[in-house]
């Protein structure tokens, strides 16, 4: 069993998808101003927020679902609040 299959369909895998969606978005990369990412957390009331802690501030990324054929297939960035 590989690592990826061990975590498929788990909360860990879901969190990784959310983090990947946030960190791979060009708007988020721009908001970080080239600063190194120190910590990333998934949470919020609906568990669709990704908080990115960088050198000088925290950036809060709000995600929304990507739906195909009535199933959630991923996440995309809906809004960004920088330097909280």
HUVEN-V717338 format. One record per helix or strand of 2 or more residues. SS is the DSSP state (~ for helix, > for strand). FROM is the first residue (numbers start at 1). TO is the last residue. If there is no record, write none. Layout:
BEGIN
SS FROM TO
SS FROM TO
END
This chain:
BEGIN
~ 3 6
~ 11 23
~ 26 31
> 37 43
> 49 54
> 58 68
> 71 81
END
